[in-house]
């Protein structure tokens, strides 16, 4: 059996393979509510054979949404459709996860197909918050620098969202601390100019994340897996580095974090990213080797053989797929065939399961 289709145990979960559907914003909600689109979108990836499906960045508060089309989990009324989504995913032998997020200064934007810029007035516009009153884009209205009351609200919002996630049937929580959103804004010295206990030193800049984790762990069962997505580097001189990411991980492990989802960038317009196939795998490898924690590799991983090489070289433990899964919801079924693994297809699809001689028809 290939490494890609070997099972792995994480806390109380056994994943049937190493393929995770990475959180991908769909900008298709209203007032945070999921709808049939989300059920079909996420459910089809479960039918397609992924071991875990992590729901897109789901805002812990209305002001924490990237756009007005983001999913939310700040009120109990959101849970009815989430129950349907998690039940469907589980019924197809996959694990439902949820990424809990707060966009900070990158909130109040339009969807990508409308330009993705900040909405400054009218529907879809609201005041943004951040560690410091520094906008992301030149010309954006400055965010409001969070005071202690605001920080306490953020922590309480993540805790309440974790409790709702448990109620809704999610089996994994991923805390979004990457891509220039609120927690990342606190981590990086480029965006965190505070002089209080949440700014300045490395220990102070990571404080919000560690306190959020501690709050979440008050309601999230110890036997359930907890992931954190980080940007391992800002790709900007003087910003957050992979060495910072390793140091952070060593602190997160005793707090109960089970896996680091290793992405990068998103904080600064000055970033210089050397984009290439698997360009972020190096970070998953370095963090894994330096700390012993499980890591997820993500970013321009587009083929079964590429994923298999990453796992075989012990550079990561899980493969997070985003655009590849948008292009092909059944990537795992096709990958298993390509690697010569026998996997169970949905019984409704069995008659389409290819034989060896059909390989060329899939390519």
WOTAZI-V48089 format. One record per run of one state. SS is the DSSP state (H for helix, E for strand, L for the rest). FROM is the first residue (numbers start at 1). LEN is the number of residues. If there is no record, write none. Layout:
BEGIN
{{SS,FROM,LEN} {SS,FROM,LEN}}
END
This chain:
BEGIN
{{L,1,7} {E,8,3} {L,11,2} {E,13,3} {L,16,3} {E,19,3} {L,22,8} {E,30,1} {L,31,2} {E,33,1} {L,34,2} {H,36,12} {L,48,4} {E,52,8} {L,60,2} {H,62,3} {L,65,2} {E,67,1} {L,68,4} {E,72,1} {L,73,3} {H,76,16} {L,92,3} {E,95,7} {L,102,2} {H,104,3} {L,107,2} {E,109,1} {L,110,2} {H,112,3} {L,115,3} {E,118,1} {L,119,10} {E,129,2} {L,131,13} {E,144,2} {L,146,2} {H,148,21} {L,169,3} {E,172,6} {L,178,4} {H,182,6} {L,188,14} {H,202,4} {L,206,1} {H,207,11} {L,218,7} {E,225,7} {L,232,10} {H,242,12} {L,254,5} {E,259,5} {L,264,17} {H,281,11} {L,292,2} {E,294,5} {L,299,5} {H,304,9} {L,313,5} {E,318,4} {L,322,1} {H,323,5} {L,328,3} {H,331,9} {L,340,7} {H,347,6} {L,353,3} {H,356,7} {L,363,1}}
END
